[in-house]
Amino acid sequence: IGDLAGRINDALIVSDMSRGRQLRDQVLRVRSMAAASTDLAALSVDDLKSKLSARTGLIVYHLTARQAHAWIVTAKQVTYYALPTDATRVQHAAAAYRAAIASVSSDYHEHSRSLFDQVGRPLLDTITKLGLQEVVIAPHRSLHLVPLSALEVGVAGGGTYWLENIPSVLTVMTPGTLARSPRALAADGLLAVGNPDLGAAALDLPHAESEARQIASLFSGPELLVRRDAMKSTFLTRLSGKRVLHLATHAELDPLDAMRSRIWLAGPIRKAALEAKEVLALDMSGVELVALSSCETGLGVVATGDEFYGFKRAAMGAGAKNLLVSLWPVDDAATAEFMTKFYTAARQAPLGEAFQQAVAHVRSQARFASPYFWSAFILVSG
């Protein structure tokens, strides 16, 4: 990438190809080569620009050992930035930022500004001058682990966040998977899972069950699976033809093999887990949204070329168009508030706008003022 920095468009395409290769290889092991090669082909810069509206900007990051790179792509131009940092420094800053925010630590402000100075501040003037209504972020490596839109810009305690005034914020796994802005959700086609019976009272999630029931009430003819009805076999049987999948349950990340990470459903322990590799093998080509209202469903393992294996990769590889996932264990009550507001807004507004409305709704409540509560979820669009 560094050798191509003077050739802005070429470098951007090389970045996209390097990260897309990991997903492509993973999908080819499960799906047919013809389907995968069609779905995941790399875009040209002109193709990429043609997918952006006049008020949409795409921020693409690429981190290397020697240099961090960023591009801002709009319908009219591509601007390249050599960021004042490298992959190691960003990794350390991102880890400290995430640890502070997830533990509701008082030193969150310091770590947030440290990361923002490296990856956000150099782009700030351009983002502001463009007057964008939508920002799409393509993270790289350790930047997948943090909510970039929640980076703090102002002084400690100032409450000024980078993209808080942008009406619509999305994330994409790779620039090559970018589609036009996701539309509002249809009125039907929901399959919701809430609080599966895992055989131990300590594992019950009463807010998750209430959340699933509330969300089901917003759709026509929903299918709702709770407690003992929320078995893996039942979920897989009911999946066909659904447009929206909402799973409010426990999830577990496997740090050694992220494709063996699992979502826990009801039933005998050996048969109750839905693993990421099983998700990848499903046909989700008709699914508009997969919402994983679970702990740390947005995490995965960084592969050599970049990208994340785990539930994001699995659902995207299976054909789902949009994903709503979490970056750390999320408070039950805050999650229920977020999800209810998100789905209510998403019936009328495009998903990126609904997402920002849900963030603002949770953040406006004094008990959820910390970014721990309102920045855990990210909306990933393909």
C-alpha positions, 0 to 999 in steps of 0.5 A: 500500500505504501508503495502505491500511496502516490497512485490513490485509486490503485492503492484503494483497490489493492486495500479492498482486494486484500481484505475481501480475499479472506471473506472470499476464501472462507465462503468458497469453502462452504458455498459454490465458487460461482455464487461467491465469485459473483457476490464478492468481486472487487469494485473499480473506483468508478463503480464505488463512486457510483454507489455513493449519493451526493451526500454520502462519504465513505471512509476507508482505513488500511493499517500497515506496520509502517503507516496507517492510510485513509481515503475519503471517497465521495461520488465526485472525488477520492482523497488520500491521507497518510495518517500520523500513526501505524498499525501497532500504535492504532492497535494499542490505542484501540485496545485501551479505548475499548477497555476503558469504554467497556468498563465505564472507566473515568479515563475513557476521555483520554483514550478516546482522544488519543485514538481520534488524534490518530485516525479521526482528526486528520479527516475532520476538516474534510468531513465537516466541509463536505456537509455529509448526511451519511458516513460509511466506515470501512475499518481495518484490523483493530479498528473493527473492535471499536465504535469509531463514530463515538470517538470524542473530539472535544475536551474531557467531559465536553460530550462532543463526538465525531459523527454524532451530528451525521444523520446516518452512520454505517459500517461495511466489512470491505468497500467492495461489499458496499451497496446503496443505503439500506432502506426501511424495513418491510412490515412483515417477515420477522423471526425473533428469538428471545431468552431461550431456556438454557436450563439454568436460572442464572442464564435467563435474560428477562429483558431479552424476552421482553425485547423480542416480544416488543419487537414482534409487536411492530411487525405483521405476522411475526414468528416469535420463539422464546424459552423452550420454543427457541430451539436450534432445530425450530429456528432453522426450520422457520428461517426460510423466507424471513426478511428480518432475524432478531436473536436476543440471547447469549453468545460466546466468542471462541478466541482460538477459532472464531468460526466456532463462536456460538449463539446459544439457543434452547435444547440439549447443550450439545445441540443448542449452539448455533456456530458461526460456521453453520451460519455461513452455510445458510442461505440468507440472500433474502434477509434484509437485517440480522440483529444479534442482540447478544454479548460481543457478537461483533467480535472475531479474529483478525486474519492475516490479510485483515478481516474478521472471522466470526458472526459478522463475517458468517452472516455477511458471507451467507448473504445477509444485507445488513447486520446489527451486532455488539462489540462488548457485553451489553446492559440488558435494559439499555439494549432493550431501549436501543432495539425497540427504538431502532425497530420503531424508527426502521419501519419509517426511515432507512436503517442508518438513520434509524440506527442514529436515532436509537443511539441518540434515544439511549444516550439522552437518558441520564442512566445511560449517558456513558458510551458503554451503554449507547455505543456498543452496537454497530450497523454493518451494511453489505 
